[in-house]
Amino acid sequence: MVSKVQANVVFNNEAVILKHLIPIWNTYEIDEWVFYDDRSTDESVEVVNQLDAKVTILNDNLEGPFNETYCRDRMFEYSRDSGAEFVIAIDADEFLSVNFAEQLRPTLEQTFTKYEVSSYWYNFVNDINHIRQDPMYVENYKSFVMHVPSTGSFKQYQNMNIHCARTAPSKLPQAMSKEIGLMHLQAMNLEFYALKQLWYKHWEHKDLNQPEHHLNNKYDPVVNNLDLKPTKIADELIKGISIDATIFDELLLIKDYKGYILKNLMPELVTFGQKYLLS
């Protein structure tokens, strides 16, 4: 029996970048793409419907702060109920390493039925050929594939809403792999990356009442004062893929992180990227 493979993706006004990822995602042997639309007002819904495989879009017309745990739980339980054996949980600015995508089903069936695998999280810097190798990213692994029969519920996580794990708790033994990975575009454009992290700080302070010192301690070690140590990536991981960092310039206009930060400015939170608020 052929295993049923689904992908789970949350999006919010990501049409600009989704247009570039759809051709890549269309090469994957995935039976159904399950999206959670978190209040998009752009063309994201129309764009994801261009995928060749079946597309399902969930939207509960949520109000209040973004709740990532809720969104991931809704998608995963839909996938479970619809008979998926494997769920690949990625973000709207991510894709699989080419060597993984080319052997997706054999790798899932031979490895991910036996282990909960944390694969290397390749975070691009400046272009598609370089990745972050600053201290927090030298050994940076992420679990993003769930073998559904071996996986529990996101509801098992306590007090998680904005940022949560990609995968629900698994009963499989854990393993790590740098041979295959998850490719993340966010830091390709340094201005976009800096303003998004500063927006997170200001939003969590204003809407979630998080103290300034807590937010600085949480974000600053990860951002590393934007010194991301670009390092050449192995060609086989990105073979045939071309994405330009300038696509994030348009996304910055849509997201308007800078406008939000300046409107709710807390100088104590601006510990990096100051020049992007002055330009």
Summary of the structure (lengths in Angstrom):
residues: 279
radius of gyration: 18.4
end to end distance: 57.4
largest distance: 58.5
contacts: 851
relative contact order: 0.15
helix: 42%
strand: 20%
